[in-house]
Amino acid sequence: VLDVGCGGGFIAHHLSALLGSRVTGLDVRRGVAAPIEYLCYDGTRFPVPDAAFDAVVLCYVLHHAQDQPAFLGEVRRVLRGGGLAVVYEDIPENGWDRTMCSAHDRAWRRRTGPCTFRREWDWRALFNSAGFEVAAERRLSRWRNLAHPVRRRVFVLKRNAV
C-alpha cells in the first residue's frame, strides 16, 4: 500500500498494523514522525516503479494537487492491474462547506498552492477521465473532524485495464 500525502505517517503506520503488510508513506515533507517506510517526493512524480502497489490511499490530499489529472496519472501508474485507490475528500455541497473549504485553502495555499475542491459528480468525472472506475463510494459524517466540519466522501477506485 502507498499512502500518498502521508503527513506525519500515522495513517500508514496504523494501516501497516491493521493489514499486516507493508505500507509506504509518500509526502513532500522532509521526514515523518511515525516509524514507517517513507519516501520524499517533489510533488510531481512518485519516486517508485510502475505497477509497484496493490493499493494507494489519498486521505484528504487530492484537493492539494496542483495538477489533479497528472497526479491521478501517477496513482494509476504505480498501481498494479486491478489495483485500488481509496480517496477521501471534502465535498463543498452547501454554503457552509464552501466556507470551510475556502478557509482550508487560505490556511494551506502558501504551503501547497491553491486547493481545488470538487462536488462528488465532478470527482467521478475526473476519476473516470484518469482511467479509474468508481467501484464503491459512501458519504462520511461532516463531524469526523470537529475543527473542519465539512461534507466528506470516500471513493474506492479500481484501476481500469486500459
Sequence and secondary structure as in RCSB ss.txt:
>XXXX:A:sequence
VLDVGCGGGFIAHHLSALLGSRVTGLDVRRGVAAPIEYLCYDGTRFPVPDAAFDAVVLCYVLHHAQDQPAFLGEV
RRVLRGGGLAVVYEDIPENGWDRTMCSAHDRAWRRRTGPCTFRREWDWRALFNSAGFEVAAERRLSRWRNLAHPV
RRRVFVLKRNAV
>XXXX:A:secstr
 EEET TTSHHHHHHHHHHTS  EEEESSS  SSSSEEEE  SSS SS TT EEEEEEES GGG SSHHHHHHHH
HHHEEEEEEEEEEEE   SHHHHHHHHHHHHHHHHHH       HHHHHHHHHHTTEEEEEEEEE GGGSTTS  
 EEEEEEEE   
